[in-house]
């Protein structure tokens, strides 16, 4: 397997005790990973004071919150969370929610 070419869905899985996370790449400049939430799981509202973040939904649907805005997003949608703005996601659907997360610079 070549480490530069990845099919993220090959790594997707649910975990009952807490949301699943898998890191594909991290450096002092960037963190790229996969997150999977089973129905009912959530990533609590939080912020990154010095890091920009985006989510890219691969499968399933989830209620994404950025600041005061909320939207149910599904595969193919991009969610932007600039530094200092609270954000989070909850899987209110009936299927596994799978999304890519990118944070820059890497949280120290």
HUQUIJO-V522592 format. One record per residue. N is the residue number from 0. RES is the residue in three letters. PHI is phi in whole degrees, 0 to 359 (none if undefined). PSI is psi in whole degrees, -180 to 180 (NA if undefined). BURIAL is 1 if it has 16 or more other ideal C-beta (glycine too) atoms within 10 Angstrom, else 0. Layout:
BEGIN
n=N res=RES phi=PHI psi=PSI burial=BURIAL
n=N res=RES phi=PHI psi=PSI burial=BURIAL
END
This chain:
BEGIN
n=0 res=UNK phi=none psi=137 burial=0
n=1 res=UNK phi=269 psi=128 burial=0
n=2 res=UNK phi=290 psi=-11 burial=0
n=3 res=UNK phi=268 psi=-12 burial=0
n=4 res=UNK phi=233 psi=116 burial=0
n=5 res=UNK phi=229 psi=137 burial=0
n=6 res=UNK phi=260 psi=103 burial=0
n=7 res=UNK phi=304 psi=-35 burial=1
n=8 res=UNK phi=293 psi=-18 burial=0
n=9 res=UNK phi=295 psi=-20 burial=0
n=10 res=UNK phi=258 psi=-7 burial=0
n=11 res=UNK phi=292 psi=135 burial=1
n=12 res=UNK phi=197 psi=155 burial=0
n=13 res=UNK phi=265 psi=153 burial=1
n=14 res=UNK phi=220 psi=119 burial=0
n=15 res=UNK phi=295 psi=-37 burial=0
n=16 res=UNK phi=286 psi=-28 burial=0
n=17 res=UNK phi=191 psi=161 burial=0
n=18 res=UNK phi=305 psi=145 burial=1
n=19 res=UNK phi=276 psi=137 burial=1
n=20 res=UNK phi=227 psi=140 burial=0
n=21 res=UNK phi=221 psi=126 burial=0
n=22 res=UNK phi=268 psi=125 burial=0
n=23 res=UNK phi=271 psi=-38 burial=0
n=24 res=UNK phi=203 psi=140 burial=0
n=25 res=UNK phi=211 psi=142 burial=0
n=26 res=UNK phi=215 psi=-176 burial=0
n=27 res=UNK phi=290 psi=-11 burial=0
n=28 res=UNK phi=255 psi=-21 burial=0
n=29 res=UNK phi=202 psi=145 burial=0
n=30 res=UNK phi=232 psi=127 burial=1
n=31 res=UNK phi=232 psi=126 burial=1
n=32 res=UNK phi=209 psi=177 burial=1
n=33 res=UNK phi=245 psi=137 burial=1
n=34 res=UNK phi=236 psi=140 burial=1
n=35 res=UNK phi=227 psi=129 burial=1
n=36 res=UNK phi=240 psi=126 burial=1
n=37 res=UNK phi=288 psi=161 burial=1
n=38 res=UNK phi=309 psi=132 burial=0
n=39 res=UNK phi=92 psi=-17 burial=0
n=40 res=UNK phi=278 psi=156 burial=1
n=41 res=UNK phi=212 psi=160 burial=1
n=42 res=UNK phi=256 psi=112 burial=1
n=43 res=UNK phi=302 psi=156 burial=0
n=44 res=UNK phi=300 psi=130 burial=0
n=45 res=UNK phi=203 psi=176 burial=0
n=46 res=UNK phi=219 psi=167 burial=1
n=47 res=UNK phi=235 psi=108 burial=1
n=48 res=UNK phi=299 psi=-37 burial=0
n=49 res=UNK phi=243 psi=8 burial=0
n=50 res=UNK phi=236 psi=138 burial=1
n=51 res=UNK phi=272 psi=152 burial=0
n=52 res=UNK phi=216 psi=148 burial=1
n=53 res=UNK phi=220 psi=154 burial=1
n=54 res=UNK phi=246 psi=143 burial=1
n=55 res=UNK phi=230 psi=116 burial=0
n=56 res=UNK phi=282 psi=127 burial=1
n=57 res=UNK phi=261 psi=-37 burial=1
n=58 res=UNK phi=202 psi=152 burial=1
n=59 res=UNK phi=81 psi=-173 burial=1
n=60 res=UNK phi=225 psi=151 burial=1
n=61 res=UNK phi=209 psi=154 burial=1
n=62 res=UNK phi=271 psi=109 burial=1
n=63 res=UNK phi=261 psi=139 burial=1
n=64 res=UNK phi=240 psi=131 burial=1
n=65 res=UNK phi=223 psi=114 burial=1
n=66 res=UNK phi=61 psi=-128 burial=0
n=67 res=UNK phi=269 psi=-2 burial=0
n=68 res=UNK phi=265 psi=142 burial=0
n=69 res=UNK phi=228 psi=142 burial=0
n=70 res=UNK phi=206 psi=139 burial=0
n=71 res=UNK phi=280 psi=121 burial=0
n=72 res=UNK phi=241 psi=152 burial=1
n=73 res=UNK phi=225 psi=-176 burial=0
n=74 res=UNK phi=312 psi=133 burial=0
n=75 res=UNK phi=95 psi=-7 burial=0
n=76 res=UNK phi=265 psi=144 burial=0
n=77 res=UNK phi=248 psi=131 burial=0
n=78 res=UNK phi=241 psi=125 burial=1
n=79 res=UNK phi=255 psi=134 burial=0
n=80 res=UNK phi=228 psi=89 burial=1
n=81 res=UNK phi=297 psi=158 burial=0
n=82 res=UNK phi=310 psi=137 burial=0
n=83 res=UNK phi=84 psi=-6 burial=0
n=84 res=UNK phi=258 psi=127 burial=1
n=85 res=UNK phi=296 psi=146 burial=0
n=86 res=UNK phi=204 psi=161 burial=1
n=87 res=UNK phi=182 psi=178 burial=1
n=88 res=UNK phi=210 psi=147 burial=1
n=89 res=UNK phi=225 psi=134 burial=1
n=90 res=UNK phi=273 psi=101 burial=1
n=91 res=UNK phi=262 psi=4 burial=0
n=92 res=UNK phi=272 psi=-167 burial=1
n=93 res=UNK phi=249 psi=2 burial=0
n=94 res=UNK phi=237 psi=167 burial=0
n=95 res=UNK phi=298 psi=130 burial=1
n=96 res=UNK phi=264 psi=123 burial=1
n=97 res=UNK phi=233 psi=128 burial=1
n=98 res=UNK phi=211 psi=152 burial=1
n=99 res=UNK phi=274 psi=141 burial=1
n=100 res=UNK phi=237 psi=133 burial=1
n=101 res=UNK phi=232 psi=129 burial=1
n=102 res=UNK phi=233 psi=133 burial=1
n=103 res=UNK phi=217 psi=139 burial=1
n=104 res=UNK phi=290 psi=170 burial=0
n=105 res=UNK phi=303 psi=132 burial=0
n=106 res=UNK phi=296 psi=128 burial=0
n=107 res=UNK phi=272 psi=NA burial=0
END
